[in-house]
């Protein structure tokens, strides 16, 4: 088992989650009731699973694909360490990963 920490959008709350290597971060987040929609179900057609990875952890992730970077350009409140949680497969090397839940999201598939 490995640990992932979700920092709530208000910056005050946090949820510690256990995961198994091979899990997708979005699935772990949803299983722990984090407010990430994942409207497109991992097809990179929306940005409703956007998270902000802790700066200290960002370099442990594999680089984002060009398609992911394009969707992140449309994400509300995107930052340099933003990623789509549907594109992060957890590995043992990511044990202890911390991500922040943004305060807003923008669904590029329709109005929200």
N, C-alpha and C positions, 0 to 999 in steps of 0.2 A: 504494500500500500504506500501511497504517497499523499502529501498534503498540498492543498491549494487554499490560499486565503483570498476571499472576496471582500474588498472594502466597499461599503454601501455608498450610494450616490451622495448621501448627506455628509460623508467623510467621517462620521462618528461611529457607525456600526460596522461590524465585521463578522463574516461567517467563515469558519474553518471547515473545510470539506476534505473528505478522503476520496481518493481516486485510484484507479488501477492504470498502470502504463498501457497505452493504447486507447484510453478514453479520449473523447473529444471534449475540449473545455466547455463548449456550449452545453453539451449534455449534462456535464457535472454541474454547471451553473443552474440549469433548469431543475435538476433533481434537488437542488438546495434552495429552490424558490427565489432565485435571483431574477430580477425583472428584465431578462433578455429574451426577446421574442424569437429571433431566428426565423422570421417570416418565410424566407425562401428555402428553408430546410437545408442550408449548407451549399447552395448553388451559386453563391456570391452574386445574387441579383438584388440584394438589399444590404443595409448596414445596421439592422436592428439587433445584431449580436456584437456590436462594437464594444470593446473594452480598452482600457488604458492600462498597459502593463507597467508595473513598477520599474522605474529607471534601472535599478540594480539588477533586475531580472531580464530586461529586454534583450541584451546581447546573448542570452542563453537560448533564445528562440531561433529556429531557422529563418532565413530571410523570407519576407512576404513575396508572393508572386506578383507579377505586373497586374493581373486581374484584381487581386486583393488590394493593391495600392490604388487602383482606379476606384474601387468601391469606398475605400477609406477617404478619398478626396471628397466624397459626398456625405460622409458621416458627420452628424452634428457634434460639435465640440472636439473634433479630432486633434490629436497632438502627435508629436514626433514618435511617441512610444505606443500609438494606437495600433490595434490589430483586430481582426474579426475572429471572435472566439470559435466560430465554426471551422476555422482553418488551423487551429492549434491542436495537434495530437500530442497528448501528454506522454512524456517519456520519463524514465528514472532521473535523467539529467535535469528535468524541470521540477523535481521535488522541492517544495517550499515556494513555488511560484505565487506571487501576489499580483492581483489585478484589481483595478478600480472600476466600478460600475459608473458610467457617465450619467449625468443628471437628466439628459434628454436623448431621444433617438429620432431618426428620420427614416421613414419607410419609403424607399424610392419606388416601390411597387404601387403606391397609391397614397392618398392623403392620410395623415395621422395627426 
